[in-house]
Amino acid sequence: MKTFFLFTKLGPEVGGRMKDRAKLGRAWLDRVKEKCPEVKFLGHYALFGRYDFVDIYEAPDEEVAAKVSMISMDNGAFQAESILAIPYKRLVELVEEI
């Protein structure tokens, strides 16, 4: 499994509904679990900056990660970006190979 970080910025029609946040977040998570059962979430965090949320998850490949981003966009995200992450130890090993 590969590790991904999903950075999400909500659209104005969803971002302004903070009182509905728990319900909307649960609906999004349920849909991801239904459409991408192989995804394993490692953490969910609210941000106060360029993005509204970051979710850390494992997926088998970039195509499944793309589906997670697309589900976010379909559920009212203005922007959803899944970025592949590699462990620092592996980065050091790769550097030693060049």
Backbone as XML, in Angstrom:
<?xml version="1.0"?>
<chain id="A" units="angstrom">
  <residue number="1" name="MET">
    <atom name="N" x="0.841" y="-1.185" z="0.000"/>
    <atom name="CA" x="0.000" y="0.000" z="0.000"/>
    <atom name="C" x="0.884" y="1.245" z="0.000"/>
  </residue>
  <residue number="2" name="LYS">
    <atom name="N" x="0.416" y="2.273" z="-0.684"/>
    <atom name="CA" x="1.120" y="3.551" z="-0.744"/>
    <atom name="C" x="0.408" y="4.553" z="0.167"/>
  </residue>
  <residue number="3" name="THR">
    <atom name="N" x="1.176" y="5.505" z="0.691"/>
    <atom name="CA" x="0.613" y="6.531" z="1.562"/>
    <atom name="C" x="0.360" y="7.799" z="0.766"/>
  </residue>
  <residue number="4" name="PHE">
    <atom name="N" x="-0.814" y="8.402" z="0.985"/>
    <atom name="CA" x="-1.205" y="9.629" z="0.303"/>
    <atom name="C" x="-1.691" y="10.654" z="1.322"/>
  </residue>
  <residue number="5" name="PHE">
    <atom name="N" x="-1.488" y="11.918" z="0.991"/>
    <atom name="CA" x="-2.056" y="13.034" z="1.733"/>
    <atom name="C" x="-3.080" y="13.690" z="0.824"/>
  </residue>
  <residue number="6" name="LEU">
    <atom name="N" x="-4.312" y="13.805" z="1.287"/>
    <atom name="CA" x="-5.376" y="14.468" z="0.531"/>
    <atom name="C" x="-5.599" y="15.845" z="1.139"/>
  </residue>
  <residue number="7" name="PHE">
    <atom name="N" x="-5.264" y="16.890" z="0.384"/>
    <atom name="CA" x="-5.505" y="18.265" z="0.808"/>
    <atom name="C" x="-6.798" y="18.737" z="0.162"/>
  </residue>
  <residue number="8" name="THR">
    <atom name="N" x="-7.732" y="19.228" z="0.987"/>
    <atom name="CA" x="-9.049" y="19.603" z="0.498"/>
    <atom name="C" x="-9.378" y="21.042" z="0.861"/>
  </residue>
  <residue number="9" name="LYS">
    <atom name="N" x="-9.878" y="21.777" z="-0.118"/>
    <atom name="CA" x="-10.421" y="23.117" z="0.088"/>
    <atom name="C" x="-11.890" y="23.044" z="-0.276"/>
  </residue>
  <residue number="10" name="LEU">
    <atom name="N" x="-12.761" y="23.386" z="0.666"/>
    <atom name="CA" x="-14.196" y="23.303" z="0.416"/>
    <atom name="C" x="-14.662" y="24.461" z="-0.459"/>
  </residue>
  <residue number="11" name="GLY">
    <atom name="N" x="-15.700" y="24.183" z="-1.244"/>
    <atom name="CA" x="-16.334" y="25.237" z="-2.010"/>
    <atom name="C" x="-17.156" y="26.121" z="-1.091"/>
  </residue>
  <residue number="12" name="PRO">
    <atom name="N" x="-17.471" y="27.352" z="-1.516"/>
    <atom name="CA" x="-18.197" y="28.278" z="-0.644"/>
    <atom name="C" x="-19.566" y="27.771" z="-0.201"/>
  </residue>
  <residue number="13" name="GLU">
    <atom name="N" x="-20.249" y="27.010" z="-1.050"/>
    <atom name="CA" x="-21.570" y="26.504" z="-0.680"/>
    <atom name="C" x="-21.498" y="25.454" z="0.425"/>
  </residue>
  <residue number="14" name="VAL">
    <atom name="N" x="-20.389" y="24.753" z="0.544"/>
    <atom name="CA" x="-20.210" y="23.746" z="1.595"/>
    <atom name="C" x="-19.434" y="24.331" z="2.775"/>
  </residue>
  <residue number="15" name="GLY">
    <atom name="N" x="-18.433" y="25.133" z="2.497"/>
    <atom name="CA" x="-17.596" y="25.702" z="3.545"/>
    <atom name="C" x="-18.365" y="26.583" z="4.514"/>
  </residue>
  <residue number="16" name="GLY">
    <atom name="N" x="-19.431" y="27.203" z="4.051"/>
    <atom name="CA" x="-20.225" y="28.069" z="4.905"/>
    <atom name="C" x="-21.212" y="27.334" z="5.793"/>
  </residue>
  <residue number="17" name="ARG">
    <atom name="N" x="-21.280" y="26.034" z="5.651"/>
    <atom name="CA" x="-22.225" y="25.223" z="6.437"/>
    <atom name="C" x="-21.491" y="24.479" z="7.549"/>
  </residue>
  <residue number="18" name="MET">
    <atom name="N" x="-20.801" y="25.200" z="8.403"/>
    <atom name="CA" x="-19.976" y="24.573" z="9.436"/>
    <atom name="C" x="-20.795" y="23.731" z="10.412"/>
  </residue>
  <residue number="19" name="LYS">
    <atom name="N" x="-22.025" y="24.119" z="10.681"/>
    <atom name="CA" x="-22.854" y="23.346" z="11.618"/>
    <atom name="C" x="-23.199" y="21.969" z="11.057"/>
  </residue>
  <residue number="20" name="ASP">
    <atom name="N" x="-23.108" y="21.818" z="9.730"/>
    <atom name="CA" x="-23.391" y="20.537" z="9.079"/>
    <atom name="C" x="-22.123" y="19.725" z="8.859"/>
  </residue>
  <residue number="21" name="ARG">
    <atom name="N" x="-20.987" y="20.209" z="9.356"/>
    <atom name="CA" x="-19.690" y="19.604" z="9.052"/>
    <atom name="C" x="-19.632" y="18.116" z="9.395"/>
  </residue>
  <residue number="22" name="ALA">
    <atom name="N" x="-20.094" y="17.721" z="10.569"/>
    <atom name="CA" x="-20.013" y="16.314" z="10.974"/>
    <atom name="C" x="-20.829" y="15.432" z="10.027"/>
  </residue>
  <residue number="23" name="LYS">
    <atom name="N" x="-22.024" y="15.873" z="9.695"/>
    <atom name="CA" x="-22.889" y="15.098" z="8.800"/>
    <atom name="C" x="-22.291" y="15.002" z="7.391"/>
  </residue>
  <residue number="24" name="LEU">
    <atom name="N" x="-21.780" y="16.123" z="6.876"/>
    <atom name="CA" x="-21.181" y="16.132" z="5.542"/>
    <atom name="C" x="-19.904" y="15.290" z="5.500"/>
  </residue>
  <residue number="25" name="GLY">
    <atom name="N" x="-19.101" y="15.393" z="6.550"/>
    <atom name="CA" x="-17.868" y="14.601" z="6.616"/>
    <atom name="C" x="-18.158" y="13.114" z="6.683"/>
  </residue>
  <residue number="26" name="ARG">
    <atom name="N" x="-19.161" y="12.725" z="7.443"/>
    <atom name="CA" x="-19.549" y="11.314" z="7.545"/>
    <atom name="C" x="-20.048" y="10.800" z="6.198"/>
  </residue>
  <residue number="27" name="ALA">
    <atom name="N" x="-20.845" y="11.599" z="5.486"/>
    <atom name="CA" x="-21.361" y="11.198" z="4.176"/>
    <atom name="C" x="-20.209" y="10.990" z="3.194"/>
  </residue>
  <residue number="28" name="TRP">
    <atom name="N" x="-19.208" y="11.898" z="3.233"/>
    <atom name="CA" x="-18.045" y="11.760" z="2.357"/>
    <atom name="C" x="-17.278" y="10.486" z="2.686"/>
  </residue>
  <residue number="29" name="LEU">
    <atom name="N" x="-17.018" y="10.264" z="3.975"/>
    <atom name="CA" x="-16.256" y="9.088" z="4.388"/>
    <atom name="C" x="-16.995" y="7.801" z="4.026"/>
  </residue>
  <residue number="30" name="ASP">
    <atom name="N" x="-18.289" y="7.772" z="4.223"/>
    <atom name="CA" x="-19.083" y="6.588" z="3.863"/>
    <atom name="C" x="-19.001" y="6.303" z="2.371"/>
  </residue>
  <residue number="31" name="ARG">
    <atom name="N" x="-19.032" y="7.361" z="1.571"/>
    <atom name="CA" x="-18.963" y="7.170" z="0.112"/>
    <atom name="C" x="-17.589" y="6.662" z="-0.316"/>
  </residue>
  <residue number="32" name="VAL">
    <atom name="N" x="-16.532" y="7.196" z="0.295"/>
    <atom name="CA" x="-15.179" y="6.707" z="-0.026"/>
    <atom name="C" x="-15.071" y="5.237" z="0.347"/>
  </residue>
  <residue number="33" name="LYS">
    <atom name="N" x="-15.571" y="4.868" z="1.521"/>
    <atom name="CA" x="-15.492" y="3.474" z="1.957"/>
    <atom name="C" x="-16.293" y="2.550" z="1.039"/>
  </residue>
  <residue number="34" name="GLU">
    <atom name="N" x="-17.407" y="3.044" z="0.528"/>
    <atom name="CA" x="-18.228" y="2.247" z="-0.390"/>
    <atom name="C" x="-17.544" y="2.065" z="-1.745"/>
  </residue>
  <residue number="35" name="LYS">
    <atom name="N" x="-17.012" y="3.152" z="-2.302"/>
    <atom name="CA" x="-16.426" y="3.119" z="-3.647"/>
    <atom name="C" x="-14.972" y="2.655" z="-3.667"/>
  </residue>
  <residue number="36" name="CYS">
    <atom name="N" x="-14.282" y="2.797" z="-2.545"/>
    <atom name="CA" x="-12.861" y="2.443" z="-2.459"/>
    <atom name="C" x="-12.614" y="1.667" z="-1.166"/>
  </residue>
  <residue number="37" name="PRO">
    <atom name="N" x="-13.158" y="0.460" z="-1.054"/>
    <atom name="CA" x="-13.042" y="-0.277" z="0.208"/>
    <atom name="C" x="-11.608" y="-0.627" z="0.605"/>
  </residue>
  <residue number="38" name="GLU">
    <atom name="N" x="-10.699" y="-0.589" z="-0.341"/>
    <atom name="CA" x="-9.316" y="-0.923" z="-0.052"/>
    <atom name="C" x="-8.561" y="0.218" z="0.629"/>
  </residue>
  <residue number="39" name="VAL">
    <atom name="N" x="-9.139" y="1.414" z="0.681"/>
    <atom name="CA" x="-8.490" y="2.574" z="1.294"/>
    <atom name="C" x="-8.533" y="2.447" z="2.815"/>
  </residue>
  <residue number="40" name="LYS">
    <atom name="N" x="-7.390" y="2.733" z="3.439"/>
    <atom name="CA" x="-7.295" y="2.715" z="4.901"/>
    <atom name="C" x="-6.894" y="4.122" z="5.358"/>
  </residue>
  <residue number="41" name="PHE">
    <atom name="N" x="-7.766" y="4.763" z="6.134"/>
    <atom name="CA" x="-7.477" y="6.107" z="6.629"/>
    <atom name="C" x="-6.603" y="6.035" z="7.876"/>
  </residue>
  <residue number="42" name="LEU">
    <atom name="N" x="-5.599" y="6.907" z="7.916"/>
    <atom name="CA" x="-4.656" y="6.959" z="9.026"/>
    <atom name="C" x="-4.854" y="8.196" z="9.894"/>
  </residue>
  <residue number="43" name="GLY">
    <atom name="N" x="-5.516" y="9.222" z="9.364"/>
    <atom name="CA" x="-5.742" y="10.434" z="10.140"/>
    <atom name="C" x="-6.514" y="11.472" z="9.363"/>
  </residue>
  <residue number="44" name="HIS">
    <atom name="N" x="-7.286" y="12.276" z="10.079"/>
    <atom name="CA" x="-8.067" y="13.365" z="9.510"/>
    <atom name="C" x="-7.772" y="14.616" z="10.339"/>
  </residue>
  <residue number="45" name="TYR">
    <atom name="N" x="-7.444" y="15.705" z="9.683"/>
    <atom name="CA" x="-7.104" y="16.930" z="10.398"/>
    <atom name="C" x="-7.758" y="18.137" z="9.748"/>
  </residue>
  <residue number="46" name="ALA">
    <atom name="N" x="-8.261" y="19.058" z="10.567"/>
    <atom name="CA" x="-8.749" y="20.352" z="10.096"/>
    <atom name="C" x="-7.560" y="21.298" z="10.044"/>
  </residue>
  <residue number="47" name="LEU">
    <atom name="N" x="-7.534" y="22.138" z="9.024"/>
    <atom name="CA" x="-6.446" y="23.096" z="8.853"/>
    <atom name="C" x="-7.014" y="24.515" z="8.835"/>
  </residue>
  <residue number="48" name="PHE">
    <atom name="N" x="-6.197" y="25.462" z="9.169"/>
    <atom name="CA" x="-6.587" y="26.865" z="9.121"/>
    <atom name="C" x="-5.555" y="27.590" z="8.270"/>
  </residue>
  <residue number="49" name="GLY">
    <atom name="N" x="-5.720" y="27.490" z="6.977"/>
    <atom name="CA" x="-4.776" y="28.070" z="6.034"/>
    <atom name="C" x="-5.281" y="27.866" z="4.625"/>
  </residue>
  <residue number="50" name="ARG">
    <atom name="N" x="-4.382" y="27.546" z="3.734"/>
    <atom name="CA" x="-4.708" y="27.385" z="2.311"/>
    <atom name="C" x="-5.754" y="26.294" z="2.083"/>
  </residue>
  <residue number="51" name="TYR">
    <atom name="N" x="-5.688" y="25.211" z="2.856"/>
    <atom name="CA" x="-6.633" y="24.106" z="2.743"/>
    <atom name="C" x="-7.461" y="24.013" z="4.017"/>
  </residue>
  <residue number="52" name="ASP">
    <atom name="N" x="-8.633" y="23.388" z="3.899"/>
    <atom name="CA" x="-9.507" y="23.204" z="5.050"/>
    <atom name="C" x="-9.230" y="21.904" z="5.796"/>
  </residue>
  <residue number="53" name="PHE">
    <atom name="N" x="-8.808" y="20.879" z="5.059"/>
    <atom name="CA" x="-8.587" y="19.565" z="5.663"/>
    <atom name="C" x="-7.407" y="18.864" z="5.008"/>
  </residue>
  <residue number="54" name="VAL">
    <atom name="N" x="-6.781" y="17.975" z="5.775"/>
    <atom name="CA" x="-5.820" y="17.025" z="5.232"/>
    <atom name="C" x="-6.195" y="15.658" z="5.794"/>
  </residue>
  <residue number="55" name="ASP">
    <atom name="N" x="-6.265" y="14.694" z="4.905"/>
    <atom name="CA" x="-6.532" y="13.304" z="5.282"/>
    <atom name="C" x="-5.334" y="12.484" z="4.848"/>
  </residue>
  <residue number="56" name="ILE">
    <atom name="N" x="-4.864" y="11.640" z="5.730"/>
    <atom name="CA" x="-3.740" y="10.751" z="5.434"/>
    <atom name="C" x="-4.327" y="9.353" z="5.278"/>
  </residue>
  <residue number="57" name="TYR">
    <atom name="N" x="-4.011" y="8.720" z="4.154"/>
    <atom name="CA" x="-4.588" y="7.406" z="3.899"/>
    <atom name="C" x="-3.648" y="6.541" z="3.080"/>
  </residue>
  <residue number="58" name="GLU">
    <atom name="N" x="-3.921" y="5.249" z="3.108"/>
    <atom name="CA" x="-3.178" y="4.289" z="2.291"/>
    <atom name="C" x="-4.109" y="3.765" z="1.212"/>
  </residue>
  <residue number="59" name="ALA">
    <atom name="N" x="-3.557" y="3.630" z="0.014"/>
    <atom name="CA" x="-4.291" y="3.090" z="-1.129"/>
    <atom name="C" x="-3.312" y="2.247" z="-1.948"/>
  </residue>
  <residue number="60" name="PRO">
    <atom name="N" x="-3.829" y="1.286" z="-2.696"/>
    <atom name="CA" x="-2.922" y="0.421" z="-3.448"/>
    <atom name="C" x="-2.206" y="1.119" z="-4.603"/>
  </residue>
  <residue number="61" name="ASP">
    <atom name="N" x="-2.809" y="2.169" z="-5.165"/>
    <atom name="CA" x="-2.189" y="2.823" z="-6.318"/>
    <atom name="C" x="-2.770" y="4.219" z="-6.536"/>
  </residue>
  <residue number="62" name="GLU">
    <atom name="N" x="-2.202" y="4.908" z="-7.520"/>
    <atom name="CA" x="-2.598" y="6.280" z="-7.821"/>
    <atom name="C" x="-4.014" y="6.375" z="-8.387"/>
  </residue>
  <residue number="63" name="GLU">
    <atom name="N" x="-4.487" y="5.333" z="-9.040"/>
    <atom name="CA" x="-5.847" y="5.372" z="-9.585"/>
    <atom name="C" x="-6.888" y="5.390" z="-8.466"/>
  </residue>
  <residue number="64" name="VAL">
    <atom name="N" x="-6.675" y="4.616" z="-7.424"/>
    <atom name="CA" x="-7.594" y="4.633" z="-6.286"/>
    <atom name="C" x="-7.500" y="5.991" z="-5.591"/>
  </residue>
  <residue number="65" name="ALA">
    <atom name="N" x="-6.295" y="6.537" z="-5.458"/>
    <atom name="CA" x="-6.123" y="7.860" z="-4.856"/>
    <atom name="C" x="-6.858" y="8.920" z="-5.679"/>
  </residue>
  <residue number="66" name="ALA">
    <atom name="N" x="-6.818" y="8.792" z="-6.986"/>
    <atom name="CA" x="-7.557" y="9.732" z="-7.845"/>
    <atom name="C" x="-9.052" y="9.635" z="-7.589"/>
  </residue>
  <residue number="67" name="LYS">
    <atom name="N" x="-9.565" y="8.427" z="-7.370"/>
    <atom name="CA" x="-10.986" y="8.259" z="-7.056"/>
    <atom name="C" x="-11.347" y="8.960" z="-5.751"/>
  </residue>
  <residue number="68" name="VAL">
    <atom name="N" x="-10.475" y="8.868" z="-4.748"/>
    <atom name="CA" x="-10.726" y="9.541" z="-3.472"/>
    <atom name="C" x="-10.826" y="11.051" z="-3.703"/>
  </residue>
  <residue number="69" name="SER">
    <atom name="N" x="-9.918" y="11.607" z="-4.502"/>
    <atom name="CA" x="-9.969" y="13.036" z="-4.813"/>
    <atom name="C" x="-11.236" y="13.391" z="-5.578"/>
  </residue>
  <residue number="70" name="MET">
    <atom name="N" x="-11.613" y="12.554" z="-6.540"/>
    <atom name="CA" x="-12.813" y="12.829" z="-7.335"/>
    <atom name="C" x="-14.081" y="12.777" z="-6.481"/>
  </residue>
  <residue number="71" name="ILE">
    <atom name="N" x="-14.123" y="11.847" z="-5.542"/>
    <atom name="CA" x="-15.276" y="11.780" z="-4.622"/>
    <atom name="C" x="-15.351" y="13.071" z="-3.807"/>
  </residue>
  <residue number="72" name="SER">
    <atom name="N" x="-14.210" y="13.579" z="-3.380"/>
    <atom name="CA" x="-14.186" y="14.836" z="-2.632"/>
    <atom name="C" x="-14.725" y="15.985" z="-3.477"/>
  </residue>
  <residue number="73" name="MET">
    <atom name="N" x="-14.306" y="16.045" z="-4.730"/>
    <atom name="CA" x="-14.784" y="17.098" z="-5.629"/>
    <atom name="C" x="-16.286" y="16.960" z="-5.868"/>
  </residue>
  <residue number="74" name="ASP">
    <atom name="N" x="-16.752" y="15.740" z="-5.993"/>
    <atom name="CA" x="-18.171" y="15.497" z="-6.237"/>
    <atom name="C" x="-19.019" y="15.823" z="-5.003"/>
  </residue>
  <residue number="75" name="ASN">
    <atom name="N" x="-18.383" y="15.834" z="-3.832"/>
    <atom name="CA" x="-19.101" y="16.129" z="-2.588"/>
    <atom name="C" x="-18.920" y="17.579" z="-2.141"/>
  </residue>
  <residue number="76" name="GLY">
    <atom name="N" x="-18.546" y="18.474" z="-3.039"/>
    <atom name="CA" x="-18.512" y="19.891" z="-2.716"/>
    <atom name="C" x="-17.152" y="20.515" z="-2.482"/>
  </residue>
  <residue number="77" name="ALA">
    <atom name="N" x="-16.081" y="19.756" z="-2.675"/>
    <atom name="CA" x="-14.752" y="20.349" z="-2.527"/>
    <atom name="C" x="-14.456" y="21.232" z="-3.734"/>
  </residue>
  <residue number="78" name="PHE">
    <atom name="N" x="-13.911" y="22.394" z="-3.483"/>
    <atom name="CA" x="-13.476" y="23.291" z="-4.551"/>
    <atom name="C" x="-12.167" y="22.768" z="-5.145"/>
  </residue>
  <residue number="79" name="GLN">
    <atom name="N" x="-11.344" y="22.181" z="-4.278"/>
    <atom name="CA" x="-10.054" y="21.635" z="-4.679"/>
    <atom name="C" x="-9.770" y="20.405" z="-3.835"/>
  </residue>
  <residue number="80" name="ALA">
    <atom name="N" x="-9.278" y="19.343" z="-4.463"/>
    <atom name="CA" x="-8.895" y="18.121" z="-3.756"/>
    <atom name="C" x="-7.652" y="17.570" z="-4.436"/>
  </residue>
  <residue number="81" name="GLU">
    <atom name="N" x="-6.596" y="17.422" z="-3.672"/>
    <atom name="CA" x="-5.305" y="17.031" z="-4.229"/>
    <atom name="C" x="-4.701" y="15.908" z="-3.405"/>
  </residue>
  <residue number="82" name="SER">
    <atom name="N" x="-4.566" y="14.724" z="-4.012"/>
    <atom name="CA" x="-3.906" y="13.601" z="-3.344"/>
    <atom name="C" x="-2.449" y="13.569" z="-3.758"/>
  </residue>
  <residue number="83" name="ILE">
    <atom name="N" x="-1.566" y="13.574" z="-2.776"/>
    <atom name="CA" x="-0.129" y="13.607" z="-3.038"/>
    <atom name="C" x="0.501" y="12.352" z="-2.435"/>
  </residue>
  <residue number="84" name="LEU">
    <atom name="N" x="1.279" y="11.660" z="-3.251"/>
    <atom name="CA" x="1.985" y="10.465" z="-2.803"/>
    <atom name="C" x="3.092" y="10.860" z="-1.832"/>
  </residue>
  <residue number="85" name="ALA">
    <atom name="N" x="3.213" y="10.119" z="-0.746"/>
    <atom name="CA" x="4.274" y="10.350" z="0.242"/>
    <atom name="C" x="5.095" y="9.074" z="0.390"/>
  </residue>
  <residue number="86" name="ILE">
    <atom name="N" x="6.385" y="9.246" z="0.575"/>
    <atom name="CA" x="7.231" y="8.083" z="0.847"/>
    <atom name="C" x="7.902" y="8.299" z="2.204"/>
  </residue>
  <residue number="87" name="PRO">
    <atom name="N" x="8.148" y="7.232" z="2.934"/>
    <atom name="CA" x="8.809" y="7.375" z="4.234"/>
    <atom name="C" x="10.196" y="7.999" z="4.073"/>
  </residue>
  <residue number="88" name="TYR">
    <atom name="N" x="10.582" y="8.791" z="5.051"/>
    <atom name="CA" x="11.871" y="9.462" z="5.014"/>
    <atom name="C" x="13.023" y="8.461" z="4.866"/>
  </residue>
  <residue number="89" name="LYS">
    <atom name="N" x="12.923" y="7.348" z="5.571"/>
    <atom name="CA" x="13.980" y="6.323" z="5.496"/>
    <atom name="C" x="14.153" y="5.840" z="4.055"/>
  </residue>
  <residue number="90" name="ARG">
    <atom name="N" x="13.042" y="5.677" z="3.340"/>
    <atom name="CA" x="13.120" y="5.225" z="1.943"/>
    <atom name="C" x="13.756" y="6.303" z="1.071"/>
  </residue>
  <residue number="91" name="LEU">
    <atom name="N" x="13.470" y="7.575" z="1.360"/>
    <atom name="CA" x="14.091" y="8.670" z="0.627"/>
    <atom name="C" x="15.613" y="8.605" z="0.761"/>
  </residue>
  <residue number="92" name="VAL">
    <atom name="N" x="16.090" y="8.378" z="1.976"/>
    <atom name="CA" x="17.528" y="8.284" z="2.212"/>
    <atom name="C" x="18.116" y="7.118" z="1.420"/>
  </residue>
  <residue number="93" name="GLU">
    <atom name="N" x="17.414" y="5.998" z="1.384"/>
    <atom name="CA" x="17.875" y="4.851" z="0.599"/>
    <atom name="C" x="17.937" y="5.179" z="-0.880"/>
  </residue>
  <residue number="94" name="LEU">
    <atom name="N" x="16.964" y="5.903" z="-1.391"/>
    <atom name="CA" x="16.959" y="6.288" z="-2.799"/>
    <atom name="C" x="18.113" y="7.215" z="-3.130"/>
  </residue>
  <residue number="95" name="VAL">
    <atom name="N" x="18.407" y="8.138" z="-2.219"/>
    <atom name="CA" x="19.528" y="9.056" z="-2.416"/>
    <atom name="C" x="20.829" y="8.278" z="-2.504"/>
  </residue>
  <residue number="96" name="GLU">
    <atom name="N" x="20.977" y="7.241" z="-1.697"/>
    <atom name="CA" x="22.197" y="6.440" z="-1.712"/>
    <atom name="C" x="22.351" y="5.670" z="-3.019"/>
  </residue>
  <residue number="97" name="GLU">
    <atom name="N" x="21.247" y="5.456" z="-3.733"/>
    <atom name="CA" x="21.293" y="4.712" z="-4.996"/>
    <atom name="C" x="21.723" y="5.588" z="-6.178"/>
  </residue>
  <residue number="98" name="ILE">
    <atom name="N" x="21.727" y="6.902" z="-6.007"/>
    <atom name="CA" x="22.096" y="7.749" z="-7.160"/>
    <atom name="C" x="23.534" y="8.221" z="-7.080"/>
  </residue>
</chain>
